[in-house]
Amino acid sequence: MHGEYKVPGGKLVVVDLEVHDGALRGVRVAGDFFLEPDEALHAIDRALEGAPADADAQALAARVTAGLPADTVMFGFSPEAVGIAVRRALSRATDWTDHDWQLIHDGPQSPALHMALDEVLTDEVAAGRRPPTLRVWEWGGPAVIIGSFQSLRNEVDLTGAARHGVTVVRRVSGGGAMFVEAENTITYSLSVPASLVSGLSFADSYAYLDDWVLSALGDMGVKAWYQPLNDIASEEGKIAGAAQKRLASGGGAVLHHVTMAYDIDAGKMLDVLRIGKEKLSDKGTESARKRVDPLRRQTGLPRAEIIDRMLGSFRARYGLARGRVTEQEMARAEELALVKYGDEGWTARVP
């Protein structure tokens, strides 16, 4: 069995192993990490030898930690990363480069249709009828997208939304509310098979699925990192928020979508969203205006160029062919946009 885990912002950990009578055998750890002293690598292998095959990543990491020489220095990886790589080997996880990635980047669409396309395309990936897909959104108008479990009246000032012509929709994933405007927002979705995040905890999968965009931002001069659970941040402030939904249908799939602030009308946002003092204090800031630092200011680049550079970075790492939404997929999405995401009952399902 073979497993790989690229530490977000760090190095690659590779594990090869066998399982006999419910225990790990012939464990060999490798990678492009840094490790001192040399004998620490053999200590890691010995620590994992004979471990129960059903041990979770934390238990495996504990064995590695206990087996390391006292003067060990690990750089670019950790015992936890080794444990994750082992779990990915045992679960026969796939890697990014094992898949033929497809790009969908169409013209502006309504907020409800975007919600529906996310669900339909991820269902198709789960069923094996569509390859893993990266979809870049273009917005047909301003919107507030609330999380699946948020209270509508607690999160949105509906009078303010109506005054500014802002459509309110509820997405299928959890997380917080997002305020978007067509030219001020960069949004993308990843619809991926469950095998890509196999062996990862829910929290680890967030950072893993967006490691590529952190590299792309770095190439544009933005030093960004993942701020658990679901934010992308820089020294200047929050850049983006992510959300996920895991589907059990077919072979299983994960929907991971991210909204990034290219620019922002803070006054309008505060007129539409109800942002409480508790949320602001949790982020360590005094004002909602300081919570988000747009990419326009940090990069000095046009929105379209940022998107092009992001896609170029993804393509260079994993390959990316231009695709399209099929007629059948669009028909299903349009129906779902009408009967579910455009329905007041769904939007207000948590009043």
Contacts in CASP RR format, 6 or more apart in sequence:
PFRMAT RR
TARGET T0000
AUTHOR 0000-0000-0000
METHOD contacts of the structure
MODEL  1
MHGEYKVPGGKLVVVDLEVHDGALRGVRVAGDFFLEPDEALHAIDRALEG
APADADAQALAARVTAGLPADTVMFGFSPEAVGIAVRRALSRATDWTDHD
WQLIHDGPQSPALHMALDEVLTDEVAAGRRPPTLRVWEWGGPAVIIGSFQ
SLRNEVDLTGAARHGVTVVRRVSGGGAMFVEAENTITYSLSVPASLVSGL
SFADSYAYLDDWVLSALGDMGVKAWYQPLNDIASEEGKIAGAAQKRLASG
GGAVLHHVTMAYDIDAGKMLDVLRIGKEKLSDKGTESARKRVDPLRRQTG
LPRAEIIDRMLGSFRARYGLARGRVTEQEMARAEELALVKYGDEGWTARV
P
1 16 0 8 1.000
1 17 0 8 1.000
1 18 0 8 1.000
1 19 0 8 1.000
1 89 0 8 1.000
1 90 0 8 1.000
1 92 0 8 1.000
2 14 0 8 1.000
2 15 0 8 1.000
2 16 0 8 1.000
2 89 0 8 1.000
3 14 0 8 1.000
3 15 0 8 1.000
3 16 0 8 1.000
3 85 0 8 1.000
3 86 0 8 1.000
3 88 0 8 1.000
3 89 0 8 1.000
3 93 0 8 1.000
4 12 0 8 1.000
4 13 0 8 1.000
4 14 0 8 1.000
4 15 0 8 1.000
4 85 0 8 1.000
4 88 0 8 1.000
4 95 0 8 1.000
5 12 0 8 1.000
5 13 0 8 1.000
5 81 0 8 1.000
5 84 0 8 1.000
5 85 0 8 1.000
5 88 0 8 1.000
5 200 0 8 1.000
5 208 0 8 1.000
6 12 0 8 1.000
6 13 0 8 1.000
6 208 0 8 1.000
6 211 0 8 1.000
7 13 0 8 1.000
7 76 0 8 1.000
7 77 0 8 1.000
7 78 0 8 1.000
7 81 0 8 1.000
8 207 0 8 1.000
8 208 0 8 1.000
8 210 0 8 1.000
8 211 0 8 1.000
8 214 0 8 1.000
8 226 0 8 1.000
9 76 0 8 1.000
9 211 0 8 1.000
9 214 0 8 1.000
9 225 0 8 1.000
10 33 0 8 1.000
10 76 0 8 1.000
10 77 0 8 1.000
11 31 0 8 1.000
11 32 0 8 1.000
11 33 0 8 1.000
11 34 0 8 1.000
11 75 0 8 1.000
11 76 0 8 1.000
11 77 0 8 1.000
12 31 0 8 1.000
12 32 0 8 1.000
12 33 0 8 1.000
13 29 0 8 1.000
13 31 0 8 1.000
13 33 0 8 1.000
13 77 0 8 1.000
13 81 0 8 1.000
13 82 0 8 1.000
13 84 0 8 1.000
13 85 0 8 1.000
14 29 0 8 1.000
14 30 0 8 1.000
14 31 0 8 1.000
14 85 0 8 1.000
15 27 0 8 1.000
15 28 0 8 1.000
15 29 0 8 1.000
15 30 0 8 1.000
15 82 0 8 1.000
15 85 0 8 1.000
15 86 0 8 1.000
15 88 0 8 1.000
15 89 0 8 1.000
16 26 0 8 1.000
16 27 0 8 1.000
16 28 0 8 1.000
16 30 0 8 1.000
16 89 0 8 1.000
17 24 0 8 1.000
17 25 0 8 1.000
17 26 0 8 1.000
17 27 0 8 1.000
17 28 0 8 1.000
17 48 0 8 1.000
17 86 0 8 1.000
17 89 0 8 1.000
17 90 0 8 1.000
18 24 0 8 1.000
18 25 0 8 1.000
18 26 0 8 1.000
19 25 0 8 1.000
19 53 0 8 1.000
19 90 0 8 1.000
22 52 0 8 1.000
22 53 0 8 1.000
22 54 0 8 1.000
23 50 0 8 1.000
23 51 0 8 1.000
23 52 0 8 1.000
23 53 0 8 1.000
24 48 0 8 1.000
24 49 0 8 1.000
24 50 0 8 1.000
24 51 0 8 1.000
24 52 0 8 1.000
24 53 0 8 1.000
24 86 0 8 1.000
25 49 0 8 1.000
25 50 0 8 1.000
26 45 0 8 1.000
26 49 0 8 1.000
27 45 0 8 1.000
27 48 0 8 1.000
27 49 0 8 1.000
27 86 0 8 1.000
28 45 0 8 1.000
29 41 0 8 1.000
29 44 0 8 1.000
29 45 0 8 1.000
29 48 0 8 1.000
29 82 0 8 1.000
29 85 0 8 1.000
31 77 0 8 1.000
33 74 0 8 1.000
33 75 0 8 1.000
33 76 0 8 1.000
33 77 0 8 1.000
34 73 0 8 1.000
34 74 0 8 1.000
34 75 0 8 1.000
34 76 0 8 1.000
35 41 0 8 1.000
35 72 0 8 1.000
35 73 0 8 1.000
35 74 0 8 1.000
35 75 0 8 1.000
36 71 0 8 1.000
36 72 0 8 1.000
36 73 0 8 1.000
37 69 0 8 1.000
37 71 0 8 1.000
37 72 0 8 1.000
39 69 0 8 1.000
40 68 0 8 1.000
40 69 0 8 1.000
40 72 0 8 1.000
40 74 0 8 1.000
43 67 0 8 1.000
43 68 0 8 1.000
43 69 0 8 1.000
43 72 0 8 1.000
44 64 0 8 1.000
44 67 0 8 1.000
44 68 0 8 1.000
44 82 0 8 1.000
46 67 0 8 1.000
47 63 0 8 1.000
47 64 0 8 1.000
47 66 0 8 1.000
47 67 0 8 1.000
47 68 0 8 1.000
48 60 0 8 1.000
48 63 0 8 1.000
48 64 0 8 1.000
48 82 0 8 1.000
48 86 0 8 1.000
51 59 0 8 1.000
51 60 0 8 1.000
51 63 0 8 1.000
51 86 0 8 1.000
52 59 0 8 1.000
53 90 0 8 1.000
55 63 0 8 1.000
56 87 0 8 1.000
57 80 0 8 1.000
57 83 0 8 1.000
57 84 0 8 1.000
57 86 0 8 1.000
57 87 0 8 1.000
57 199 0 8 1.000
57 201 0 8 1.000
58 80 0 8 1.000
60 82 0 8 1.000
60 83 0 8 1.000
60 86 0 8 1.000
60 87 0 8 1.000
61 78 0 8 1.000
61 79 0 8 1.000
61 80 0 8 1.000
61 82 0 8 1.000
61 83 0 8 1.000
62 79 0 8 1.000
64 79 0 8 1.000
64 82 0 8 1.000
64 83 0 8 1.000
65 79 0 8 1.000
68 79 0 8 1.000
84 199 0 8 1.000
84 200 0 8 1.000
84 204 0 8 1.000
87 198 0 8 1.000
87 199 0 8 1.000
87 200 0 8 1.000
88 198 0 8 1.000
88 199 0 8 1.000
88 200 0 8 1.000
90 199 0 8 1.000
91 195 0 8 1.000
91 198 0 8 1.000
91 199 0 8 1.000
92 195 0 8 1.000
92 198 0 8 1.000
93 195 0 8 1.000
93 196 0 8 1.000
93 197 0 8 1.000
93 198 0 8 1.000
93 199 0 8 1.000
94 193 0 8 1.000
94 195 0 8 1.000
94 196 0 8 1.000
94 198 0 8 1.000
95 196 0 8 1.000
96 196 0 8 1.000
96 212 0 8 1.000
96 317 0 8 1.000
96 318 0 8 1.000
97 318 0 8 1.000
99 131 0 8 1.000
99 132 0 8 1.000
99 192 0 8 1.000
99 193 0 8 1.000
99 196 0 8 1.000
99 318 0 8 1.000
100 131 0 8 1.000
100 132 0 8 1.000
100 319 0 8 1.000
100 321 0 8 1.000
101 131 0 8 1.000
101 132 0 8 1.000
101 133 0 8 1.000
101 134 0 8 1.000
101 314 0 8 1.000
101 318 0 8 1.000
101 319 0 8 1.000
101 320 0 8 1.000
101 321 0 8 1.000
102 130 0 8 1.000
102 131 0 8 1.000
102 132 0 8 1.000
102 133 0 8 1.000
102 134 0 8 1.000
102 320 0 8 1.000
102 321 0 8 1.000
102 322 0 8 1.000
102 323 0 8 1.000
103 133 0 8 1.000
103 134 0 8 1.000
103 135 0 8 1.000
103 136 0 8 1.000
103 311 0 8 1.000
103 320 0 8 1.000
103 321 0 8 1.000
103 322 0 8 1.000
103 323 0 8 1.000
104 121 0 8 1.000
104 133 0 8 1.000
104 134 0 8 1.000
104 135 0 8 1.000
104 136 0 8 1.000
104 323 0 8 1.000
104 324 0 8 1.000
104 325 0 8 1.000
105 135 0 8 1.000
105 136 0 8 1.000
105 138 0 8 1.000
105 307 0 8 1.000
105 311 0 8 1.000
105 322 0 8 1.000
106 138 0 8 1.000
106 324 0 8 1.000
106 325 0 8 1.000
107 138 0 8 1.000
108 138 0 8 1.000
108 139 0 8 1.000
108 140 0 8 1.000
108 141 0 8 1.000
108 182 0 8 1.000
109 117 0 8 1.000
109 137 0 8 1.000
109 138 0 8 1.000
109 139 0 8 1.000
109 140 0 8 1.000
110 140 0 8 1.000
110 141 0 8 1.000
110 167 0 8 1.000
110 337 0 8 1.000
111 139 0 8 1.000
111 140 0 8 1.000
111 141 0 8 1.000
111 143 0 8 1.000
111 145 0 8 1.000
111 167 0 8 1.000
111 169 0 8 1.000
111 341 0 8 1.000
112 167 0 8 1.000
112 169 0 8 1.000
112 337 0 8 1.000
112 338 0 8 1.000
112 341 0 8 1.000
112 342 0 8 1.000
113 333 0 8 1.000
113 334 0 8 1.000
113 337 0 8 1.000
113 341 0 8 1.000
114 137 0 8 1.000
114 139 0 8 1.000
114 187 0 8 1.000
115 145 0 8 1.000
115 169 0 8 1.000
115 170 0 8 1.000
115 171 0 8 1.000
115 172 0 8 1.000
115 337 0 8 1.000
115 340 0 8 1.000
115 341 0 8 1.000
116 332 0 8 1.000
116 333 0 8 1.000
116 334 0 8 1.000
116 335 0 8 1.000
116 336 0 8 1.000
116 337 0 8 1.000
116 340 0 8 1.000
116 341 0 8 1.000
117 135 0 8 1.000
117 325 0 8 1.000
117 329 0 8 1.000
117 333 0 8 1.000
118 135 0 8 1.000
118 171 0 8 1.000
118 172 0 8 1.000
118 189 0 8 1.000
118 191 0 8 1.000
118 255 0 8 1.000
118 257 0 8 1.000
119 172 0 8 1.000
119 255 0 8 1.000
119 333 0 8 1.000
119 336 0 8 1.000
120 329 0 8 1.000
120 332 0 8 1.000
120 333 0 8 1.000
120 336 0 8 1.000
121 130 0 8 1.000
121 133 0 8 1.000
121 135 0 8 1.000
121 189 0 8 1.000
121 191 0 8 1.000
121 325 0 8 1.000
121 329 0 8 1.000
122 191 0 8 1.000
122 245 0 8 1.000
122 247 0 8 1.000
122 253 0 8 1.000
122 254 0 8 1.000
122 255 0 8 1.000
123 247 0 8 1.000
123 249 0 8 1.000
123 253 0 8 1.000
124 130 0 8 1.000
124 191 0 8 1.000
124 329 0 8 1.000
125 131 0 8 1.000
125 132 0 8 1.000
125 133 0 8 1.000
125 191 0 8 1.000
125 192 0 8 1.000
125 193 0 8 1.000
125 253 0 8 1.000
126 193 0 8 1.000
126 194 0 8 1.000
126 247 0 8 1.000
126 249 0 8 1.000
126 250 0 8 1.000
126 251 0 8 1.000
126 252 0 8 1.000
126 253 0 8 1.000
127 249 0 8 1.000
127 250 0 8 1.000
127 251 0 8 1.000
128 193 0 8 1.000
128 250 0 8 1.000
128 251 0 8 1.000
130 191 0 8 1.000
130 329 0 8 1.000
132 190 0 8 1.000
132 191 0 8 1.000
132 192 0 8 1.000
132 193 0 8 1.000
132 196 0 8 1.000
133 189 0 8 1.000
133 190 0 8 1.000
133 191 0 8 1.000
134 188 0 8 1.000
134 189 0 8 1.000
134 190 0 8 1.000
134 311 0 8 1.000
134 314 0 8 1.000
134 320 0 8 1.000
135 188 0 8 1.000
135 189 0 8 1.000
135 190 0 8 1.000
135 191 0 8 1.000
136 186 0 8 1.000
136 187 0 8 1.000
136 188 0 8 1.000
136 307 0 8 1.000
136 311 0 8 1.000
137 187 0 8 1.000
137 188 0 8 1.000
137 189 0 8 1.000
138 182 0 8 1.000
139 180 0 8 1.000
139 181 0 8 1.000
139 182 0 8 1.000
139 185 0 8 1.000
139 187 0 8 1.000
140 182 0 8 1.000
141 167 0 8 1.000
141 181 0 8 1.000
141 182 0 8 1.000
142 164 0 8 1.000
142 165 0 8 1.000
142 166 0 8 1.000
142 167 0 8 1.000
142 179 0 8 1.000
142 180 0 8 1.000
142 181 0 8 1.000
142 182 0 8 1.000
143 166 0 8 1.000
143 167 0 8 1.000
143 168 0 8 1.000
143 169 0 8 1.000
143 179 0 8 1.000
143 180 0 8 1.000
144 155 0 8 1.000
144 156 0 8 1.000
144 161 0 8 1.000
144 166 0 8 1.000
144 167 0 8 1.000
144 168 0 8 1.000
144 169 0 8 1.000
144 177 0 8 1.000
144 178 0 8 1.000
144 179 0 8 1.000
144 180 0 8 1.000
144 272 0 8 1.000
144 273 0 8 1.000
145 169 0 8 1.000
145 170 0 8 1.000
145 171 0 8 1.000
145 177 0 8 1.000
145 178 0 8 1.000
145 180 0 8 1.000
145 259 0 8 1.000
146 152 0 8 1.000
146 155 0 8 1.000
146 156 0 8 1.000
146 168 0 8 1.000
146 169 0 8 1.000
146 170 0 8 1.000
146 171 0 8 1.000
146 176 0 8 1.000
146 177 0 8 1.000
146 347 0 8 1.000
147 170 0 8 1.000
147 171 0 8 1.000
147 173 0 8 1.000
147 174 0 8 1.000
147 175 0 8 1.000
147 176 0 8 1.000
147 177 0 8 1.000
147 243 0 8 1.000
148 170 0 8 1.000
148 171 0 8 1.000
148 172 0 8 1.000
148 173 0 8 1.000
148 174 0 8 1.000
148 175 0 8 1.000
148 245 0 8 1.000
149 174 0 8 1.000
149 175 0 8 1.000
149 350 0 8 1.000
150 170 0 8 1.000
150 174 0 8 1.000
150 175 0 8 1.000
150 176 0 8 1.000
150 177 0 8 1.000
150 350 0 8 1.000
151 350 0 8 1.000
151 351 0 8 1.000
152 158 0 8 1.000
152 168 0 8 1.000
152 170 0 8 1.000
152 347 0 8 1.000
152 348 0 8 1.000
152 350 0 8 1.000
152 351 0 8 1.000
153 351 0 8 1.000
154 274 0 8 1.000
155 176 0 8 1.000
155 177 0 8 1.000
155 273 0 8 1.000
155 274 0 8 1.000
156 168 0 8 1.000
156 177 0 8 1.000
156 272 0 8 1.000
156 273 0 8 1.000
156 274 0 8 1.000
157 271 0 8 1.000
157 272 0 8 1.000
157 273 0 8 1.000
157 274 0 8 1.000
158 168 0 8 1.000
160 166 0 8 1.000
160 271 0 8 1.000
160 272 0 8 1.000
161 167 0 8 1.000
161 168 0 8 1.000
161 272 0 8 1.000
163 271 0 8 1.000
164 268 0 8 1.000
164 271 0 8 1.000
164 272 0 8 1.000
166 179 0 8 1.000
166 272 0 8 1.000
168 347 0 8 1.000
169 341 0 8 1.000
169 342 0 8 1.000
169 347 0 8 1.000
170 341 0 8 1.000
170 346 0 8 1.000
170 347 0 8 1.000
170 349 0 8 1.000
171 243 0 8 1.000
171 257 0 8 1.000
172 245 0 8 1.000
172 255 0 8 1.000
173 243 0 8 1.000
173 244 0 8 1.000
173 245 0 8 1.000
173 255 0 8 1.000
173 257 0 8 1.000
174 243 0 8 1.000
174 244 0 8 1.000
174 245 0 8 1.000
175 230 0 8 1.000
175 243 0 8 1.000
176 243 0 8 1.000
177 273 0 8 1.000
178 241 0 8 1.000
178 259 0 8 1.000
179 264 0 8 1.000
179 268 0 8 1.000
179 269 0 8 1.000
179 272 0 8 1.000
179 273 0 8 1.000
180 187 0 8 1.000
180 259 0 8 1.000
181 265 0 8 1.000
181 268 0 8 1.000
183 262 0 8 1.000
183 263 0 8 1.000
183 303 0 8 1.000
184 261 0 8 1.000
184 262 0 8 1.000
184 263 0 8 1.000
184 264 0 8 1.000
184 265 0 8 1.000
184 294 0 8 1.000
185 259 0 8 1.000
185 260 0 8 1.000
185 261 0 8 1.000
185 262 0 8 1.000
186 259 0 8 1.000
186 260 0 8 1.000
186 262 0 8 1.000
186 295 0 8 1.000
186 303 0 8 1.000
186 306 0 8 1.000
186 307 0 8 1.000
186 310 0 8 1.000
187 257 0 8 1.000
187 258 0 8 1.000
187 259 0 8 1.000
187 260 0 8 1.000
188 257 0 8 1.000
188 258 0 8 1.000
188 310 0 8 1.000
189 255 0 8 1.000
189 256 0 8 1.000
189 257 0 8 1.000
189 258 0 8 1.000
190 209 0 8 1.000
190 254 0 8 1.000
190 255 0 8 1.000
190 256 0 8 1.000
190 257 0 8 1.000
191 253 0 8 1.000
191 254 0 8 1.000
191 255 0 8 1.000
192 209 0 8 1.000
192 253 0 8 1.000
192 254 0 8 1.000
192 256 0 8 1.000
193 251 0 8 1.000
193 252 0 8 1.000
193 253 0 8 1.000
193 254 0 8 1.000
194 246 0 8 1.000
194 251 0 8 1.000
194 252 0 8 1.000
194 253 0 8 1.000
194 254 0 8 1.000
196 209 0 8 1.000
196 254 0 8 1.000
197 205 0 8 1.000
197 208 0 8 1.000
197 209 0 8 1.000
197 254 0 8 1.000
200 208 0 8 1.000
202 244 0 8 1.000
203 228 0 8 1.000
203 229 0 8 1.000
205 244 0 8 1.000
205 254 0 8 1.000
205 256 0 8 1.000
206 226 0 8 1.000
206 228 0 8 1.000
206 229 0 8 1.000
206 230 0 8 1.000
206 242 0 8 1.000
206 244 0 8 1.000
206 256 0 8 1.000
207 226 0 8 1.000
207 228 0 8 1.000
209 242 0 8 1.000
209 254 0 8 1.000
209 256 0 8 1.000
210 226 0 8 1.000
210 232 0 8 1.000
210 242 0 8 1.000
210 256 0 8 1.000
210 258 0 8 1.000
212 313 0 8 1.000
212 314 0 8 1.000
212 317 0 8 1.000
212 318 0 8 1.000
213 232 0 8 1.000
213 258 0 8 1.000
213 310 0 8 1.000
213 313 0 8 1.000
214 224 0 8 1.000
214 225 0 8 1.000
214 226 0 8 1.000
214 232 0 8 1.000
215 313 0 8 1.000
215 317 0 8 1.000
216 309 0 8 1.000
216 310 0 8 1.000
216 312 0 8 1.000
216 313 0 8 1.000
216 314 0 8 1.000
217 223 0 8 1.000
217 224 0 8 1.000
217 232 0 8 1.000
217 234 0 8 1.000
217 239 0 8 1.000
217 295 0 8 1.000
218 224 0 8 1.000
219 309 0 8 1.000
219 313 0 8 1.000
220 299 0 8 1.000
220 301 0 8 1.000
220 306 0 8 1.000
220 309 0 8 1.000
221 298 0 8 1.000
221 299 0 8 1.000
222 234 0 8 1.000
222 239 0 8 1.000
222 295 0 8 1.000
222 298 0 8 1.000
222 299 0 8 1.000
223 234 0 8 1.000
223 235 0 8 1.000
224 232 0 8 1.000
224 233 0 8 1.000
224 234 0 8 1.000
224 239 0 8 1.000
225 232 0 8 1.000
225 233 0 8 1.000
225 234 0 8 1.000
226 232 0 8 1.000
226 233 0 8 1.000
227 233 0 8 1.000
227 238 0 8 1.000
230 241 0 8 1.000
230 242 0 8 1.000
230 243 0 8 1.000
230 244 0 8 1.000
231 238 0 8 1.000
231 239 0 8 1.000
231 240 0 8 1.000
231 241 0 8 1.000
231 242 0 8 1.000
232 238 0 8 1.000
232 239 0 8 1.000
232 240 0 8 1.000
232 241 0 8 1.000
232 242 0 8 1.000
232 258 0 8 1.000
232 260 0 8 1.000
233 239 0 8 1.000
234 293 0 8 1.000
234 298 0 8 1.000
236 293 0 8 1.000
236 297 0 8 1.000
236 298 0 8 1.000
237 290 0 8 1.000
237 291 0 8 1.000
237 292 0 8 1.000
237 293 0 8 1.000
238 261 0 8 1.000
238 283 0 8 1.000
238 291 0 8 1.000
238 292 0 8 1.000
238 293 0 8 1.000
239 260 0 8 1.000
239 261 0 8 1.000
239 292 0 8 1.000
239 293 0 8 1.000
239 294 0 8 1.000
239 295 0 8 1.000
239 298 0 8 1.000
240 258 0 8 1.000
240 259 0 8 1.000
240 260 0 8 1.000
240 261 0 8 1.000
241 258 0 8 1.000
241 259 0 8 1.000
241 260 0 8 1.000
242 256 0 8 1.000
242 257 0 8 1.000
242 258 0 8 1.000
243 256 0 8 1.000
243 257 0 8 1.000
243 258 0 8 1.000
244 254 0 8 1.000
244 255 0 8 1.000
244 256 0 8 1.000
244 257 0 8 1.000
245 254 0 8 1.000
245 255 0 8 1.000
246 252 0 8 1.000
246 253 0 8 1.000
246 254 0 8 1.000
246 255 0 8 1.000
247 253 0 8 1.000
247 254 0 8 1.000
247 255 0 8 1.000
260 295 0 8 1.000
261 292 0 8 1.000
261 293 0 8 1.000
261 294 0 8 1.000
261 295 0 8 1.000
262 294 0 8 1.000
262 295 0 8 1.000
262 296 0 8 1.000
262 303 0 8 1.000
262 306 0 8 1.000
263 294 0 8 1.000
263 295 0 8 1.000
263 296 0 8 1.000
263 297 0 8 1.000
263 303 0 8 1.000
264 292 0 8 1.000
264 294 0 8 1.000
266 288 0 8 1.000
266 289 0 8 1.000
266 292 0 8 1.000
267 289 0 8 1.000
269 288 0 8 1.000
270 288 0 8 1.000
270 289 0 8 1.000
273 288 0 8 1.000
275 288 0 8 1.000
280 286 0 8 1.000
280 287 0 8 1.000
280 288 0 8 1.000
280 291 0 8 1.000
283 291 0 8 1.000
285 291 0 8 1.000
295 301 0 8 1.000
295 306 0 8 1.000
296 303 0 8 1.000
299 306 0 8 1.000
301 309 0 8 1.000
311 320 0 8 1.000
312 320 0 8 1.000
314 320 0 8 1.000
325 333 0 8 1.000
340 346 0 8 1.000
341 347 0 8 1.000
END
